[in-house]
């Protein structure tokens, strides 16, 4: 069975299994015989029952070919607008930005960062668009006429201003703003080597929207350039099952900043620890280059 991103597949929930130090998972069985594990902790309100069927969307396939499935939500659908209960509006860590807290029909709460001016016009029911659903959580955006920020095309390059550094739940973030009223948060620990400065502008690749309504973006690496090739020394080699149920090898390397990254080893290729491998940079993620081996 060949899987593609955003395709819908029907599975039978074969059983609930416990994996030591990882928790409980639903084991899903496809008619082809292929099996997948779905973490149960994210879907307690989905009423998933062993022996029944469930329709899942292929949310993503990572660079190792590992498949991440998202079961159909029991109520909400992507790209639809729903009214959410207003819970609270709080001042945030940045002037002119407010934290809007809403609640869905399952009593789950969500916090969105929005311009304070927009939040001041919100009533008891808040119309929000469901942009995506991941790990059972809704990714929301304020709907159209009530003042949502500008929508961008995937992979579009946008200019953001680094406003300040904030601390959320003990983790430090760069807080970036866009002229349209959109915001982004980048974990400081992933971008220490980027030499970011408050007040400076940075061009970022737009990837999507996070559950809190902030932009998911990735700034260009200060050293590695997409499309260029570089030598990396292999630290270790491991294996994992890919989307076709086949075993794929994955090599771990470290970039010049000491950040851990890696690449899939093509079938038939022999890669060993301490071997120097030429790789092509195909993108960035969390401040690290995404790599593909250059075959000779």
N, C-alpha and C positions, 0 to 999 in steps of 0.2 A: 504493500500500500504506500503510495507516494503522497506525502502531505505538503500542502502549500499554505502560506500565511493567509489568514482570514477565511479559509474554507471551513465548512461546517461538517462535522462527522458525528454519527450516532454510535454510541457505545452501550454495552450492557455493564451495569455495576456488578462486578463479579463477587467482590467481598471487601470487607474493611480489614486492613492489616496494620499492625503496629511495627514501626521500624525503630529499633533502639536509638535513643538520643535524637530522633527526628520527629517522632510523634505518629499520629494515625493518618493513613492514606486510603483512599478508595482505589481499588484496582479495577481499571476499566478494560473491558475486552471488546475488540473489534471483530467483526465477522470473518476477517482475514486471519484471525488468530493472534494478531499483534496486541500487546498489552501496554498500558500506561498507568502511571500512578498520579493521583490527584490529591493534594494535601487537604485533609478534611477540615482543618481548623478555620479555613477561610469561608466555608460554605455551610455553617451550622444552621442558617436560616433558609437553606435551599430545599429542605425536606428530601434529600437524596436517600433512596432506599435500595438496599442490596437486593438484586434480582430484577430491578426495573431498568429502563433505558434512560439515557441522558444524551442530549445534543450538546456538543462542545465545539467552540470555535478555536481554530489554531491561532493563538494570540501572537506567538513569535517562535522562531526557530533560531537558536543562537549560533555562534560561529563554529561550535562543535557539532551542530546538528541536533542538539537536544530540543525536544518539542515541549512547549508550554501551552496547556489547554485551558480554556475558560468556558465553564458550563453556562448554558443559557440561563439568564437571570429569571427568577420566578415572576417578576413584575415589570422591571424597567427594560427598555430597549434603547440601543445606541441611536443617537441623532434625534431622539424624541424629546419634547419639552414637557416637564411635569412641575406641578406646584409642590414646594417643600415648606414645611412648617418653620417659621422664624423662631429661633431660640434665643440668640443674643447678638449684639454688635459691640465689639470691644475696640479700644484704641490699640494700634499695633506699635511696633518698635520703630516705625518710620512715619514722619510727619506727612499727613495727607493720605495715609493708607489705613484702612480699617479691616478688622477681622470679622467676617460675617459667619455666624454659626447657624446651621439649619439641621433639620431632622427629616429622615425619610419614613416610609410607612412601616419599616421594621424597627423603628426607634433608634436607628444608627445615626450618629451625628457627623457632620462634615464642616470643616472650617475653610473658608475661601478668603483670599486676600484681594481686596477691591479698593478703588478710589473712595475716600471717605464721602465725597460729594454724592457718589452714586448710592452708597449705603444709606445716606440720610433720607432717600426717597422710597426706601423699601418698606412694605407693610407686613402684615402678619403672614401672608402667603407669598413665597418667593418663587417666581418662574425660573427654572434652571434647565439647561440642555445637558443631556447625558452624552458626553463626548466619547467615553469608552468605559469599559468595565474590566477591572483587573483584580484578581485575587478576591473576588466578591465585593470589591469596593467600587463605588461610582466615581468617575472622573467628571466633574461638573464645571459648567460655565454659565454665568448669568445670561439669560436669554435676550436676544435681539434688542428690542426697543428700550429695555430697561438699562442698557448701558454696558454691554459686554465689550471687552477689549477687542482690538482688531484681530481678525483671523488671518493666519499666515499659511502659505503653502509649505508642505513638508520639504525639508532641506533648503528652504529659503534662507538667505543670509540677512540677518537683521542687526541693527545697531542698538546696543543697550548701554546704559550708564551705571557704573558701580556707585551706588548711593551710600552704602555703609556696610559694616560687618555686624551681624546679629547672632544671638545665641538662642537656639530653640531646643528644648529638652536636652540641654547639656552639650549640644553640637553647634559649632560655629559655621555660619553661612555668609557668603557674599550676597547682598541683596541688590539686584539689578532692576532697573526700570526702563520701559520703552515709552516713547513719546505718545503712544496711543492709549496708555493707561495700563498696559500689561506689566507683569512683574516676573522675575525669575530668581531662584535661589540656587546657589552653587556651594557645595560643601567645601569649606576652606582647605581641609586636609588633602583633597584631591588636586588642588590648584596652587599649592604653595610655591611651586617652581614657575608659575606664570607671571610673578611679580605684578599682580594686580594692585592698583592704587585707587582709593576712594576719589570720586570725581572724574575719573578717566572713562572714556568710551571704549567699548570692545565690540567687535563684530562677531556674531555667533551664528551657528547653524541651528535653525529651528527644527525640533524633532517632534514635539507634540505638547500636550497639556498634562500636568500632574493632577492627582486627586484634589489638591488644595486650590486648584484653579491657576497656579503659577505655570509659567512656560517651562517646558523641558528643552533646554538648549545645550549646545556644546561649543565652546570657543576653540579656535585653532591652536594646536600645540605650538609652543615657542620654538621647538627644534625640528620636529618631524612634519613633513609636508605630504599631503595626500597625493598618491601617484608616484612618489619617489621611493627608491629602494635603499635599504640599510642592512648592515651586517649585525646579527644578534647571536650571542652565545647561549646555547640551550642549557637550561638549568636542570630540567627533568622532563620525562615523557610519561604520559598516562593514557588510559583508554576510557571511552564512554560510548554507550549506544546512541546512534543517531536516529533521525526521523524515519529511516527505512528499517530500523531494527538491527542494523549492522554495527559492528564495532569500529569506532574511529579513534585514531590516535591524536593526542593533543600535546604539543610541546610548550612548556613554560619557559619564558625568558624574562629578562629585566631590561628596561630601557636605560638611557644614560642618566636618568634622575633616580634610578633605583626602584621605579614603579613596576609592579608585576604585570605582565601581559603574556600573550602567547599566540599560537596559530594551530590550525588543523593540519595534521600531517597527511598528505595525499596517499591514497592506497598505493602500495608498491614502493613507496619511498622509505628509506631507512634513515632515521634521525636518532642520534644518541646524545646523552649528556656531554657537555663541554665541546660539542661540535659547533662550528660557526656556520650560520645559515643566512643566506640572502633573502630578505623579506620585503614585500611591497606594502606600504601603508595605504589602507583602504578606507580609513575613517578614524574617529576619535571616540572615546568613551571614558568618562570620569577622569579626564586629564591624561589618559594613556592612549598610545596608538593602537589601532586595530590592524592586525597583520595577516598577510597571506604569503605563503612560501613561494618563492620564484623558482619554478622548475627549469632545469637546464635541458 
